[in-house]
């Protein structure tokens, strides 16, 4: 993503998400970082529906584990990305 090759980043992040899903004791929240990056890459590619879906899905998974108003740092990042998508493009 640092090279601004977002299409390639999406491909690599999809592979990362598959790796997390196939881990023996996998949980959805283990994939928070690649999911957040996937949402951001999709946003940069103007694939706003894809970005929103990825971000809202991982946020909902984290809410199941940590609760709606948890103090985990990624919640803030996910909410900011979702708010930007919602306010700017919907």
Biopython code that builds the backbone (N, CA, C, O; Angstrom):
import numpy as np
from Bio.PDB.StructureBuilder import StructureBuilder

atoms = [
    (1, "UNK", "N", (0.815, -1.186, 0.000)),
    (1, "UNK", "CA", (0.000, 0.000, 0.000)),
    (1, "UNK", "C", (0.861, 1.253, 0.000)),
    (1, "UNK", "O", (0.466, 2.291, -0.530)),
    (2, "UNK", "N", (2.037, 1.146, 0.598)),
    (2, "UNK", "CA", (2.895, 2.331, 0.642)),
    (2, "UNK", "C", (3.338, 2.758, -0.749)),
    (2, "UNK", "O", (3.688, 3.918, -0.965)),
    (3, "UNK", "N", (3.323, 1.829, -1.687)),
    (3, "UNK", "CA", (3.715, 2.153, -3.061)),
    (3, "UNK", "C", (2.508, 2.640, -3.877)),
    (3, "UNK", "O", (2.628, 2.935, -5.067)),
    (4, "UNK", "N", (1.361, 2.719, -3.224)),
    (4, "UNK", "CA", (0.108, 3.153, -3.868)),
    (4, "UNK", "C", (-0.355, 2.216, -4.978)),
    (4, "UNK", "O", (-1.067, 2.620, -5.897)),
    (5, "UNK", "N", (0.058, 0.977, -4.874)),
    (5, "UNK", "CA", (-0.414, -0.049, -5.796)),
    (5, "UNK", "C", (-1.540, -0.785, -5.075)),
    (5, "UNK", "O", (-1.359, -1.896, -4.576)),
    (6, "UNK", "N", (-2.698, -0.146, -5.031)),
    (6, "UNK", "CA", (-3.801, -0.640, -4.218)),
    (6, "UNK", "C", (-4.416, -1.916, -4.763)),
    (6, "UNK", "O", (-4.906, -2.739, -3.990)),
    (7, "UNK", "N", (-4.403, -2.099, -6.069)),
    (7, "UNK", "CA", (-4.923, -3.341, -6.648)),
    (7, "UNK", "C", (-4.096, -4.532, -6.160)),
    (7, "UNK", "O", (-4.649, -5.553, -5.751)),
    (8, "UNK", "N", (-2.780, -4.397, -6.204)),
    (8, "UNK", "CA", (-1.913, -5.470, -5.713)),
    (8, "UNK", "C", (-2.093, -5.666, -4.213)),
    (8, "UNK", "O", (-2.075, -6.794, -3.719)),
    (9, "UNK", "N", (-2.266, -4.566, -3.498)),
    (9, "UNK", "CA", (-2.463, -4.646, -2.051)),
    (9, "UNK", "C", (-3.722, -5.441, -1.729)),
    (9, "UNK", "O", (-3.719, -6.260, -0.810)),
    (10, "UNK", "N", (-4.798, -5.208, -2.476)),
    (10, "UNK", "CA", (-6.040, -5.951, -2.246)),
    (10, "UNK", "C", (-5.793, -7.446, -2.434)),
    (10, "UNK", "O", (-6.267, -8.255, -1.637)),
    (11, "UNK", "N", (-5.063, -7.814, -3.469)),
    (11, "UNK", "CA", (-4.756, -9.222, -3.709)),
    (11, "UNK", "C", (-3.972, -9.846, -2.575)),
    (11, "UNK", "O", (-4.283, -10.953, -2.137)),
    (12, "UNK", "N", (-2.963, -9.148, -2.097)),
    (12, "UNK", "CA", (-2.137, -9.656, -1.000)),
    (12, "UNK", "C", (-2.972, -9.735, 0.289)),
    (12, "UNK", "O", (-2.858, -10.697, 1.049)),
    (13, "UNK", "N", (-3.800, -8.730, 0.523)),
    (13, "UNK", "CA", (-4.630, -8.729, 1.730)),
    (13, "UNK", "C", (-5.683, -9.827, 1.686)),
    (13, "UNK", "O", (-6.018, -10.399, 2.724)),
    (14, "UNK", "N", (-6.208, -10.131, 0.508)),
    (14, "UNK", "CA", (-7.131, -11.263, 0.380)),
    (14, "UNK", "C", (-6.429, -12.564, 0.769)),
    (14, "UNK", "O", (-7.013, -13.416, 1.438)),
    (15, "UNK", "N", (-5.174, -12.710, 0.345)),
    (15, "UNK", "CA", (-4.399, -13.893, 0.718)),
    (15, "UNK", "C", (-4.188, -13.933, 2.228)),
    (15, "UNK", "O", (-4.301, -14.992, 2.846)),
    (16, "UNK", "N", (-3.884, -12.789, 2.817)),
    (16, "UNK", "CA", (-3.685, -12.732, 4.270)),
    (16, "UNK", "C", (-4.954, -13.127, 5.015)),
    (16, "UNK", "O", (-4.900, -13.861, 6.001)),
    (17, "UNK", "N", (-6.100, -12.635, 4.536)),
    (17, "UNK", "CA", (-7.372, -12.987, 5.172)),
    (17, "UNK", "C", (-7.652, -14.480, 5.058)),
    (17, "UNK", "O", (-8.178, -15.088, 5.990)),
    (18, "UNK", "N", (-7.304, -15.069, 3.923)),
    (18, "UNK", "CA", (-7.467, -16.520, 3.751)),
    (18, "UNK", "C", (-6.576, -17.296, 4.712)),
    (18, "UNK", "O", (-6.995, -18.312, 5.266)),
    (19, "UNK", "N", (-5.353, -16.824, 4.911)),
    (19, "UNK", "CA", (-4.443, -17.484, 5.852)),
    (19, "UNK", "C", (-5.051, -17.459, 7.253)),
    (19, "UNK", "O", (-5.073, -18.481, 7.938)),
    (20, "UNK", "N", (-5.544, -16.298, 7.679)),
    (20, "UNK", "CA", (-6.156, -16.208, 9.004)),
    (20, "UNK", "C", (-7.350, -17.147, 9.132)),
    (20, "UNK", "O", (-7.510, -17.809, 10.157)),
    (21, "UNK", "N", (-8.192, -17.211, 8.095)),
    (21, "UNK", "CA", (-9.368, -18.086, 8.139)),
    (21, "UNK", "C", (-8.983, -19.552, 8.265)),
    (21, "UNK", "O", (-9.719, -20.332, 8.869)),
    (22, "UNK", "N", (-7.848, -19.937, 7.709)),
    (22, "UNK", "CA", (-7.438, -21.333, 7.689)),
    (22, "UNK", "C", (-6.542, -21.737, 8.861)),
    (22, "UNK", "O", (-6.107, -22.886, 8.928)),
    (23, "UNK", "N", (-6.263, -20.831, 9.768)),
    (23, "UNK", "CA", (-5.489, -21.185, 10.951)),
    (23, "UNK", "C", (-6.299, -22.122, 11.828)),
    (23, "UNK", "O", (-7.528, -22.067, 11.850)),
    (24, "UNK", "N", (-5.604, -22.974, 12.544)),
    (24, "UNK", "CA", (-6.293, -23.994, 13.336)),
    (24, "UNK", "C", (-7.267, -23.403, 14.356)),
    (24, "UNK", "O", (-8.407, -23.860, 14.442)),
    (25, "UNK", "N", (-6.863, -22.442, 15.098)),
    (25, "UNK", "CA", (-7.745, -21.826, 16.102)),
    (25, "UNK", "C", (-8.063, -20.390, 15.698)),
    (25, "UNK", "O", (-7.895, -19.457, 16.484)),
    (26, "UNK", "N", (-8.513, -20.235, 14.495)),
    (26, "UNK", "CA", (-8.784, -18.922, 13.933)),
    (26, "UNK", "C", (-10.029, -18.286, 14.541)),
    (26, "UNK", "O", (-11.029, -18.958, 14.796)),
    (27, "UNK", "N", (-9.947, -16.991, 14.762)),
    (27, "UNK", "CA", (-11.116, -16.196, 15.135)),
    (27, "UNK", "C", (-11.159, -15.001, 14.190)),
    (27, "UNK", "O", (-10.112, -14.540, 13.736)),
    (28, "UNK", "N", (-12.337, -14.497, 13.888)),
    (28, "UNK", "CA", (-12.424, -13.378, 12.950)),
    (28, "UNK", "C", (-11.626, -12.142, 13.369)),
    (28, "UNK", "O", (-11.099, -11.423, 12.519)),
    (29, "UNK", "N", (-11.536, -11.895, 14.676)),
    (29, "UNK", "CA", (-10.831, -10.676, 15.084)),
    (29, "UNK", "C", (-9.329, -10.763, 14.890)),
    (29, "UNK", "O", (-8.644, -9.741, 14.936)),
    (30, "UNK", "N", (-8.803, -11.956, 14.674)),
    (30, "UNK", "CA", (-7.375, -12.091, 14.383)),
    (30, "UNK", "C", (-7.012, -11.361, 13.096)),
    (30, "UNK", "O", (-5.864, -10.961, 12.905)),
    (31, "UNK", "N", (-7.988, -11.191, 12.222)),
    (31, "UNK", "CA", (-7.744, -10.575, 10.917)),
    (31, "UNK", "C", (-8.061, -9.078, 10.908)),
    (31, "UNK", "O", (-8.287, -8.500, 9.844)),
    (32, "UNK", "N", (-8.079, -8.452, 12.074)),
    (32, "UNK", "CA", (-8.434, -7.036, 12.135)),
    (32, "UNK", "C", (-7.514, -6.161, 11.287)),
    (32, "UNK", "O", (-7.991, -5.330, 10.514)),
    (33, "UNK", "N", (-6.225, -6.335, 11.422)),
    (33, "UNK", "CA", (-5.288, -5.474, 10.696)),
    (33, "UNK", "C", (-5.408, -5.628, 9.183)),
    (33, "UNK", "O", (-5.543, -4.620, 8.490)),
    (34, "UNK", "N", (-5.363, -6.857, 8.637)),
    (34, "UNK", "CA", (-5.536, -6.947, 7.185)),
    (34, "UNK", "C", (-6.915, -6.486, 6.724)),
    (34, "UNK", "O", (-7.040, -5.939, 5.629)),
    (35, "UNK", "N", (-7.947, -6.693, 7.530)),
    (35, "UNK", "CA", (-9.284, -6.237, 7.140)),
    (35, "UNK", "C", (-9.342, -4.709, 7.094)),
    (35, "UNK", "O", (-9.910, -4.137, 6.164)),
    (36, "UNK", "N", (-8.758, -4.053, 8.089)),
    (36, "UNK", "CA", (-8.734, -2.587, 8.094)),
    (36, "UNK", "C", (-7.948, -2.065, 6.891)),
    (36, "UNK", "O", (-8.361, -1.101, 6.246)),
    (37, "UNK", "N", (-6.827, -2.698, 6.594)),
    (37, "UNK", "CA", (-6.038, -2.281, 5.432)),
    (37, "UNK", "C", (-6.777, -2.556, 4.124)),
    (37, "UNK", "O", (-6.678, -1.778, 3.175)),
    (38, "UNK", "N", (-7.520, -3.670, 4.076)),
    (38, "UNK", "CA", (-8.314, -3.985, 2.881)),
    (38, "UNK", "C", (-9.376, -2.907, 2.669)),
    (38, "UNK", "O", (-9.583, -2.444, 1.547)),
    (39, "UNK", "N", (-10.045, -2.512, 3.745)),
    (39, "UNK", "CA", (-11.043, -1.450, 3.634)),
    (39, "UNK", "C", (-10.432, -0.161, 3.122)),
    (39, "UNK", "O", (-11.019, 0.521, 2.281)),
    (40, "UNK", "N", (-9.265, 0.170, 3.624)),
    (40, "UNK", "CA", (-8.591, 1.389, 3.190)),
    (40, "UNK", "C", (-8.168, 1.298, 1.720)),
    (40, "UNK", "O", (-8.335, 2.258, 0.967)),
    (41, "UNK", "N", (-7.630, 0.169, 1.317)),
    (41, "UNK", "CA", (-7.222, -0.014, -0.082)),
    (41, "UNK", "C", (-8.431, 0.089, -1.014)),
    (41, "UNK", "O", (-8.354, 0.717, -2.070)),
    (42, "UNK", "N", (-9.539, -0.526, -0.622)),
    (42, "UNK", "CA", (-10.755, -0.436, -1.439)),
    (42, "UNK", "C", (-11.239, 1.004, -1.518)),
    (42, "UNK", "O", (-11.710, 1.451, -2.563)),
    (43, "UNK", "N", (-11.125, 1.711, -0.434)),
    (43, "UNK", "CA", (-11.524, 3.123, -0.408)),
    (43, "UNK", "C", (-10.674, 3.928, -1.391)),
    (43, "UNK", "O", (-11.205, 4.726, -2.163)),
    (44, "UNK", "N", (-9.362, 3.721, -1.361)),
    (44, "UNK", "CA", (-8.481, 4.423, -2.294)),
    (44, "UNK", "C", (-8.814, 4.089, -3.746)),
    (44, "UNK", "O", (-8.628, 4.914, -4.640)),
    (45, "UNK", "N", (-9.308, 2.872, -3.970)),
    (45, "UNK", "CA", (-9.695, 2.456, -5.323)),
    (45, "UNK", "C", (-11.113, 2.901, -5.693)),
    (45, "UNK", "O", (-11.622, 2.571, -6.764)),
    (46, "UNK", "N", (-11.735, 3.652, -4.790)),
    (46, "UNK", "CA", (-13.112, 4.142, -4.983)),
    (46, "UNK", "C", (-14.125, 3.003, -5.069)),
    (46, "UNK", "O", (-15.179, 3.130, -5.691)),
    (47, "UNK", "N", (-13.782, 1.900, -4.435)),
    (47, "UNK", "CA", (-14.700, 0.760, -4.307)),
    (47, "UNK", "C", (-15.350, 0.876, -2.932)),
    (47, "UNK", "O", (-15.109, 0.068, -2.035)),
    (48, "UNK", "N", (-16.171, 1.896, -2.799)),
    (48, "UNK", "CA", (-16.704, 2.278, -1.498)),
    (48, "UNK", "C", (-17.607, 1.218, -0.879)),
    (48, "UNK", "O", (-17.572, 1.016, 0.335)),
    (49, "UNK", "N", (-18.408, 0.544, -1.683)),
    (49, "UNK", "CA", (-19.259, -0.514, -1.134)),
    (49, "UNK", "C", (-18.424, -1.654, -0.569)),
    (49, "UNK", "O", (-18.734, -2.187, 0.497)),
    (50, "UNK", "N", (-17.364, -2.031, -1.282)),
    (50, "UNK", "CA", (-16.467, -3.080, -0.791)),
    (50, "UNK", "C", (-15.783, -2.635, 0.500)),
    (50, "UNK", "O", (-15.686, -3.400, 1.459)),
    (51, "UNK", "N", (-15.311, -1.392, 0.512)),
    (51, "UNK", "CA", (-14.635, -0.870, 1.702)),
    (51, "UNK", "C", (-15.574, -0.882, 2.898)),
    (51, "UNK", "O", (-15.191, -1.310, 3.986)),
    (52, "UNK", "N", (-16.783, -0.423, 2.704)),
    (52, "UNK", "CA", (-17.750, -0.376, 3.796)),
    (52, "UNK", "C", (-18.042, -1.778, 4.321)),
    (52, "UNK", "O", (-18.087, -1.994, 5.532)),
    (53, "UNK", "N", (-18.238, -2.720, 3.420)),
    (53, "UNK", "CA", (-18.562, -4.091, 3.831)),
    (53, "UNK", "C", (-17.425, -4.704, 4.648)),
    (53, "UNK", "O", (-17.665, -5.303, 5.697)),
    (54, "UNK", "N", (-16.203, -4.557, 4.176)),
    (54, "UNK", "CA", (-15.051, -5.114, 4.904)),
    (54, "UNK", "C", (-14.947, -4.484, 6.288)),
    (54, "UNK", "O", (-14.767, -5.186, 7.283)),
    (55, "UNK", "N", (-15.060, -3.168, 6.348)),
    (55, "UNK", "CA", (-14.892, -2.479, 7.626)),
    (55, "UNK", "C", (-16.035, -2.765, 8.597)),
    (55, "UNK", "O", (-15.799, -2.992, 9.784)),
    (56, "UNK", "N", (-17.263, -2.754, 8.102)),
    (56, "UNK", "CA", (-18.396, -2.988, 9.000)),
    (56, "UNK", "C", (-18.403, -4.439, 9.482)),
    (56, "UNK", "O", (-18.768, -4.711, 10.626)),
    (57, "UNK", "N", (-18.001, -5.368, 8.617)),
    (57, "UNK", "CA", (-17.954, -6.782, 9.022)),
    (57, "UNK", "C", (-16.951, -6.999, 10.155)),
    (57, "UNK", "O", (-17.267, -7.675, 11.134)),
    (58, "UNK", "N", (-15.755, -6.438, 10.037)),
    (58, "UNK", "CA", (-14.752, -6.646, 11.080)),
    (58, "UNK", "C", (-15.136, -5.884, 12.341)),
    (58, "UNK", "O", (-14.863, -6.351, 13.447)),
    (59, "UNK", "N", (-15.759, -4.731, 12.197)),
    (59, "UNK", "CA", (-16.220, -3.997, 13.375)),
    (59, "UNK", "C", (-17.256, -4.814, 14.135)),
    (59, "UNK", "O", (-17.188, -4.901, 15.361)),
    (60, "UNK", "N", (-18.204, -5.408, 13.441)),
    (60, "UNK", "CA", (-19.247, -6.230, 14.092)),
    (60, "UNK", "C", (-18.623, -7.437, 14.803)),
    (60, "UNK", "O", (-19.043, -7.801, 15.901)),
    (61, "UNK", "N", (-17.623, -8.052, 14.173)),
    (61, "UNK", "CA", (-16.947, -9.183, 14.820)),
    (61, "UNK", "C", (-16.255, -8.736, 16.103)),
    (61, "UNK", "O", (-16.313, -9.433, 17.116)),
    (62, "UNK", "N", (-15.610, -7.591, 16.064)),
    (62, "UNK", "CA", (-14.924, -7.085, 17.254)),
    (62, "UNK", "C", (-15.926, -6.710, 18.337)),
    (62, "UNK", "O", (-15.652, -6.888, 19.524)),
    (63, "UNK", "N", (-17.087, -6.191, 17.937)),
    (63, "UNK", "CA", (-18.109, -5.852, 18.917)),
    (63, "UNK", "C", (-18.638, -7.095, 19.629)),
    (63, "UNK", "O", (-18.986, -7.032, 20.808)),
    (64, "UNK", "N", (-18.701, -8.216, 18.925)),
    (64, "UNK", "CA", (-19.142, -9.474, 19.549)),
    (64, "UNK", "C", (-18.184, -9.889, 20.664)),
    (64, "UNK", "O", (-18.607, -10.428, 21.687)),
    (65, "UNK", "N", (-16.902, -9.635, 20.460)),
    (65, "UNK", "CA", (-15.886, -10.073, 21.425)),
    (65, "UNK", "C", (-15.657, -9.030, 22.516)),
    (65, "UNK", "O", (-15.597, -9.371, 23.697)),
    (66, "UNK", "N", (-15.529, -7.758, 22.124)),
    (66, "UNK", "CA", (-15.143, -6.702, 23.071)),
    (66, "UNK", "C", (-16.300, -5.830, 23.543)),
    (66, "UNK", "O", (-16.136, -5.027, 24.462)),
    (67, "UNK", "N", (-17.474, -5.981, 22.920)),
    (67, "UNK", "CA", (-18.607, -5.130, 23.262)),
    (67, "UNK", "C", (-18.662, -3.907, 22.365)),
    (67, "UNK", "O", (-17.707, -3.589, 21.656)),
    (68, "UNK", "N", (-19.803, -3.225, 22.413)),
    (68, "UNK", "CA", (-20.043, -2.099, 21.508)),
    (68, "UNK", "C", (-19.155, -0.912, 21.819)),
    (68, "UNK", "O", (-18.661, -0.267, 20.894)),
    (69, "UNK", "N", (-18.936, -0.605, 23.062)),
    (69, "UNK", "CA", (-18.139, 0.577, 23.416)),
    (69, "UNK", "C", (-16.812, 0.182, 24.049)),
    (69, "UNK", "O", (-16.431, 0.711, 25.093)),
    (70, "UNK", "N", (-16.113, -0.748, 23.414)),
    (70, "UNK", "CA", (-14.850, -1.209, 23.989)),
    (70, "UNK", "C", (-13.763, -0.150, 23.862)),
    (70, "UNK", "O", (-13.926, 0.841, 23.151)),
    (71, "UNK", "N", (-12.677, -0.368, 24.545)),
    (71, "UNK", "CA", (-11.549, 0.566, 24.527)),
    (71, "UNK", "C", (-10.390, 0.077, 23.676)),
    (71, "UNK", "O", (-9.280, 0.598, 23.785)),
    (72, "UNK", "N", (-10.630, -0.910, 22.834)),
    (72, "UNK", "CA", (-9.586, -1.413, 21.958)),
    (72, "UNK", "C", (-9.225, -0.353, 20.928)),
    (72, "UNK", "O", (-10.108, 0.334, 20.415)),
    (73, "UNK", "N", (-7.960, -0.212, 20.621)),
    (73, "UNK", "CA", (-7.505, 0.864, 19.736)),
    (73, "UNK", "C", (-8.054, 0.752, 18.320)),
    (73, "UNK", "O", (-8.293, 1.775, 17.678)),
    (74, "UNK", "N", (-8.264, -0.484, 17.807)),
    (74, "UNK", "CA", (-8.719, -0.613, 16.420)),
    (74, "UNK", "C", (-10.147, -0.151, 16.223)),
    (74, "UNK", "O", (-10.538, 0.200, 15.109)),
    (75, "UNK", "N", (-10.920, -0.145, 17.277)),
    (75, "UNK", "CA", (-12.296, 0.308, 17.135)),
    (75, "UNK", "C", (-12.308, 1.734, 16.599)),
    (75, "UNK", "O", (-13.096, 2.060, 15.711)),
    (76, "UNK", "N", (-11.442, 2.578, 17.133)),
    (76, "UNK", "CA", (-11.378, 3.963, 16.674)),
    (76, "UNK", "C", (-11.026, 4.026, 15.195)),
    (76, "UNK", "O", (-11.650, 4.771, 14.438)),
    (77, "UNK", "N", (-10.040, 3.258, 14.782)),
    (77, "UNK", "CA", (-9.620, 3.254, 13.374)),
    (77, "UNK", "C", (-10.760, 2.799, 12.482)),
    (77, "UNK", "O", (-11.010, 3.412, 11.444)),
    (78, "UNK", "N", (-11.457, 1.735, 12.863)),
    (78, "UNK", "CA", (-12.563, 1.233, 12.056)),
    (78, "UNK", "C", (-13.704, 2.235, 11.999)),
    (78, "UNK", "O", (-14.288, 2.449, 10.936)),
    (79, "UNK", "N", (-14.030, 2.854, 13.133)),
    (79, "UNK", "CA", (-15.116, 3.834, 13.131)),
    (79, "UNK", "C", (-14.775, 5.046, 12.277)),
    (79, "UNK", "O", (-15.634, 5.551, 11.554)),
    (80, "UNK", "N", (-13.547, 5.515, 12.347)),
    (80, "UNK", "CA", (-13.148, 6.664, 11.527)),
    (80, "UNK", "C", (-13.273, 6.325, 10.055)),
    (80, "UNK", "O", (-13.812, 7.124, 9.288)),
    (81, "UNK", "N", (-12.791, 5.164, 9.638)),
    (81, "UNK", "CA", (-12.894, 4.773, 8.232)),
    (81, "UNK", "C", (-14.347, 4.635, 7.803)),
    (81, "UNK", "O", (-14.708, 5.075, 6.712)),
    (82, "UNK", "N", (-15.183, 4.035, 8.636)),
    (82, "UNK", "CA", (-16.593, 3.883, 8.297)),
    (82, "UNK", "C", (-17.275, 5.240, 8.233)),
    (82, "UNK", "O", (-18.069, 5.489, 7.326)),
    (83, "UNK", "N", (-16.980, 6.113, 9.171)),
    (83, "UNK", "CA", (-17.575, 7.450, 9.161)),
    (83, "UNK", "C", (-17.171, 8.220, 7.909)),
    (83, "UNK", "O", (-18.005, 8.885, 7.294)),
    (84, "UNK", "N", (-15.913, 8.134, 7.534)),
    (84, "UNK", "CA", (-15.469, 8.819, 6.311)),
    (84, "UNK", "C", (-16.229, 8.313, 5.092)),
    (84, "UNK", "O", (-16.658, 9.100, 4.248)),
    (85, "UNK", "N", (-16.392, 7.014, 5.006)),
    (85, "UNK", "CA", (-17.147, 6.440, 3.888)),
    (85, "UNK", "C", (-18.601, 6.885, 3.916)),
    (85, "UNK", "O", (-19.164, 7.256, 2.886)),
    (86, "UNK", "N", (-19.205, 6.847, 5.097)),
    (86, "UNK", "CA", (-20.610, 7.184, 5.220)),
    (86, "UNK", "C", (-20.851, 8.657, 4.931)),
    (86, "UNK", "O", (-21.768, 8.999, 4.185)),
    (87, "UNK", "N", (-20.052, 9.516, 5.503)),
    (87, "UNK", "CA", (-20.260, 10.954, 5.342)),
    (87, "UNK", "C", (-19.900, 11.452, 3.952)),
    (87, "UNK", "O", (-20.536, 12.366, 3.429)),
    (88, "UNK", "N", (-18.892, 10.856, 3.363)),
    (88, "UNK", "CA", (-18.389, 11.347, 2.090)),
    (88, "UNK", "C", (-19.101, 10.766, 0.895)),
    (88, "UNK", "O", (-19.304, 11.466, -0.097)),
    (89, "UNK", "N", (-19.485, 9.513, 0.959)),
    (89, "UNK", "CA", (-19.928, 8.836, -0.251)),
    (89, "UNK", "C", (-21.330, 8.251, -0.209)),
    (89, "UNK", "O", (-21.796, 7.716, -1.215)),
    (90, "UNK", "N", (-22.006, 8.335, 0.906)),
    (90, "UNK", "CA", (-23.361, 7.771, 0.978)),
    (90, "UNK", "C", (-24.355, 8.837, 1.292)),
    (90, "UNK", "O", (-25.549, 8.558, 1.394)),
]
sb = StructureBuilder()
sb.init_structure("model")
sb.init_model(0)
sb.init_chain("A")
sb.init_seg("    ")
for serial, (resi, resn, name, xyz) in enumerate(atoms, 1):
    if name == "N":
        sb.init_residue(resn, " ", resi, " ")
    sb.init_atom(name, np.array(xyz, "f"), 0.0, 1.0, " ", f" {name:<3s}", serial, name[0])
structure = sb.get_structure()
